[in-house]
Amino acid sequence: MYRIIIILILLIIMFYMVRRAFRDWNKSEETSGLLGKDAMIQDPVCKVYITADSAITRKVEDRTYYFCSHECANRFLQNHPS
């Protein structure tokens, strides 16, 4: 009986730990404005990874996007509904 109770308590603790880790992981994607200059960011158009310091940025609807070139930025803005 005690084994079942201990296992249930451990499962509940694990559930909350996994849920919190998943929420933190999702929040890290949304906090792109807090990136350091050496952070690697993926261009949404050509999927190339670049540093935040060398990226070309465009702000669309209060969200900042990072691009490897002006061509990718222009292509994104043409296809992105504003």
N, C-alpha and C positions, 0 to 999 in steps of 0.2 A: 504494500500500500504506500509506504513512504517512497519507494522508488518511483512510482507513478507520479506522485506529487512533485518530487524533485525534477523529474523529466519534464513535466508540464511547466514548471517555473523556468527551467532552462530554455525551453522552447519559446516561452513568452519573452524572455530577455533577448534571445536571438532575433525574434521577430522585430522588436523595437530597434535593435541595433542595425539590422538590415534596412529597415524603413528609414531610419535617420541617415544612414550612409547614402541611400538612393536620393533622398531629398538634398543632401549636401552636394552630391554629384550634379543634380539638375541645376542647383543654384550657381555652381561654378561656370556653367555655360552662359548664364544670364549676366554675369558680372564681367563682361568683356571690357568695360570702362576702367577696370582696376588692374589692367595688365601691365606688367613690367616691360621694359624695352627689349629684353631678351626672350620674351614669351613667344612661342611658336603658334601661329594662327593659320588656319586653312582658308585659302581663297574660295569663296562659294561658287565661283564660275569654273575655274580650271582645276580646282582641288589641289593646288600647289601649296606647300607649307612655307611660310615666310615669317620673319621676325616682326614683331609689332613696331619696332623702331623704323624699319625700312618699308613698311606697308603704306599704301595709299588708302586713306580713309574717306568714307562717305557716310553721312548720317541720313537715314531714311526713317521717318516716323519714330523719332527718339531712340533709334537703335543704330549703333555704329557698326559698319561693315568694313572689312579689311581686304585689300586687293593687292595683287602682285604687280599690276600695271594699270595704266590709264585705260587701255583697251578693255581689260576685264571689267573695270569699274563702269565704263560707258555701256558695255554689253549688259551688265547687271541692271543698270538704271533703265535701259530700254525695255527690258523684259519684266521688270518689277512693277507691279501695279501700285501706284501711289495714291 
